[in-house]
Amino acid sequence: MRKGFQGLSGLVTGKMEKDPISGDVFIFINRRATHIKLLHWESGGFVIYYKRLEKGTFSLPKVLESGTVSWSQLVMMIEGIKAEKLRHLSRYNPPSPIDFIDKNTK
């Protein structure tokens, strides 16, 4: 947990083989799960969010098939909420403009 901007972005590039300026949030947790660092690229530079727990540990969420966690899982992990059973309710997703154009041209 001693690494800063350069070290963490180097890990993202070298070990994870990802682009650190992609806009994704990269999560780093120490072995005891008491410290967490989030590395994120915003317009103009990197941002590091660092949290150290005085008591307790971070509860790691289940990783999705793509090797990522959802935004809601990340927020719950940082806030100390452990979801035993997680069920996502269906939500309305409006069609994208491309889908609308494709259906009208057929």
C-alpha positions, 0 to 999 in steps of 0.5 A, spaced: 500 500 500 506 504 499 505 505 491 502 512 489 500 514 482 506 512 478 506 505 481 499 503 481 498 505 474 504 501 472 501 495 476 495 496 472 499 496 465 504 491 467 500 486 471 493 487 469 494 489 462 489 494 462 489 501 460 490 506 466 487 512 463 481 508 460 476 511 465 475 504 469 476 504 477 482 500 479 481 497 486 487 495 490 486 492 497 492 489 502 492 482 505 489 484 511 483 487 507 484 493 512 486 498 507 483 500 500 486 504 494 482 506 488 485 509 482 481 512 477 483 517 471 479 523 470 480 529 465 486 532 466 489 526 471 489 521 476 485 520 482 487 516 488 481 514 493 484 511 500 481 508 506 484 505 512 479 502 517 480 503 524 476 496 526 474 491 521 475 489 514 473 490 507 468 484 505 470 483 498 464 482 493 463 477 488 467 478 482 462 478 475 464 474 469 468 479 466 472 480 472 469 486 474 465 489 480 459 493 479 458 500 482 453 498 487 458 492 489 464 497 490 460 502 494 457 497 499 464 494 500 467 501 501 461 503 506 461 496 510 455 493 507 455 485 506 450 483 501 448 475 503 443 474 497 443 479 492 438 480 487 437 485 482 430 487 480 429 488 472 429 495 470 426 499 464 432 500 459 430 505 453 432 503 446 438 506 444 437 511 438 441 506 433 436 500 435 430 505 433 434 507 426 435 499 425 428 497 426 425 503 422 430 501 416 428 494 415 
